[in-house]
């Protein structure tokens, strides 16, 4: 179980880093990478950005669960 949580932690950490780096900063991001950068700023986030937000939150939740699980296993 501990090995599984360690592997899960490593994989989720790498994917979380990639997901955060894909987010739009001041000018770019995933939506502008695929041609969505021509939208006006009044229209809000694109579908790609909303999906990326959901993926990032999910990965963050998996990361936290892996950290807590490893902490509980280490304490026992």
Beta strands, then each sheet from edge to edge (+ up, - down):
end
